[in-house]
Amino acid sequence: MGKRLLIGVVCWALVTSINVHAKEYKPFASFSLLKPVGMAQFVTVKATIQYKKICLKWEVLANQEVYQFVVESTEDKKHFNATAIVFGTDVQEKASYKCFHKRQEKIKAFRIKLITKKGEIVYSSLITPKYK
């Protein structure tokens, strides 16, 4: 009886500590790693080298929610500088965009900052051009 009581107390303490320390603990709740329907999000993002330029191309879902994109570059993959602004279009749902940047070997990567009409911000993954 003593061992069962001890195990019960330990389990209760563990569950209580999860409830206290987790901000939104919801037992038996399901969750999804996908963004809510209607939220603008990146589908693909890539960079290709074309002569003396880098061509950045990306696709988004829920395009009607997009206000603008800010293309950012980095030399150290930690500090980013805005290099271009691309405004959203009136295309519904899925849309494609592209932007050209002068080829510079010191630029190690790019990322794209998506700003919605509600002011929400979504960042793309890092895009690393393949210099030859």
SVG drawing of the C-alpha trace seen along z (x, -y; Angstrom):
<svg xmlns="http://www.w3.org/2000/svg" viewBox="-8 -48 41 50">
<polyline fill="none" stroke="black" stroke-width="0.4" points="0.0,0.0 2.8,-2.4 4.5,-2.0 1.2,-2.7 0.6,-5.8 4.1,-7.0 3.8,-6.4 0.4,-8.2 1.9,-11.2 4.9,-11.4 2.6,-11.2 0.3,-13.9 3.3,-16.1 4.5,-15.6 1.2,-16.4 0.8,-19.5 4.2,-20.7 3.4,-20.4 0.1,-22.4 1.8,-25.1 4.9,-25.6 3.2,-25.2 1.6,-28.4 -1.2,-26.7 -1.2,-23.1 -4.3,-21.4 -4.4,-17.7 -5.8,-15.7 -5.8,-18.7 -4.7,-18.3 -2.5,-20.7 -1.0,-21.4 2.3,-22.8 0.7,-24.4 -0.3,-28.0 -4.0,-28.7 -6.0,-28.8 -6.0,-32.2 -2.6,-33.2 0.0,-34.1 2.9,-31.7 5.8,-30.7 5.5,-27.7 8.9,-27.8 11.9,-30.1 15.0,-29.8 17.9,-31.7 19.6,-31.2 22.6,-32.9 22.0,-34.4 25.1,-36.1 26.0,-39.0 22.7,-38.8 21.0,-36.7 17.4,-35.9 15.3,-35.3 12.0,-33.5 9.3,-32.7 5.7,-31.5 3.1,-32.2 -0.3,-31.0 -3.1,-33.3 -1.6,-36.0 -4.6,-38.3 -3.3,-38.7 0.1,-40.0 0.9,-43.7 4.6,-43.6 7.9,-41.7 11.2,-43.0 14.2,-41.2 17.1,-41.1 20.7,-40.1 23.4,-39.1 27.2,-38.6 27.4,-36.7 24.0,-35.0 23.3,-36.9 22.8,-40.6 20.5,-41.4 20.1,-44.5 17.0,-45.4 17.9,-45.4 14.6,-45.5 10.8,-45.9 8.3,-44.0 4.6,-44.9 1.9,-42.3 -0.5,-41.8 -4.3,-41.3 -3.9,-37.7 -6.0,-35.4 -4.6,-32.4 -1.2,-31.3 1.1,-33.8 4.7,-33.9 7.2,-36.7 10.8,-37.4 13.5,-40.0 17.0,-40.5 20.0,-41.4 23.5,-42.4 25.9,-39.4 28.2,-40.0 30.4,-37.2 30.4,-38.7 26.7,-38.1 26.2,-34.7 22.5,-34.5 19.1,-36.1 15.8,-35.9 12.4,-37.4 10.2,-39.1 6.5,-38.8 4.3,-41.5 0.6,-40.9 -2.2,-43.6 -2.8,-43.0 0.9,-43.8 1.9,-40.1 5.4,-39.1 6.5,-35.8 10.2,-35.1 11.3,-32.7 14.1,-30.2 17.6,-31.4 18.3,-31.3 22.0,-30.6 23.1,-31.3 25.4,-28.8 28.4,-30.8 30.7,-29.0"/>
</svg>
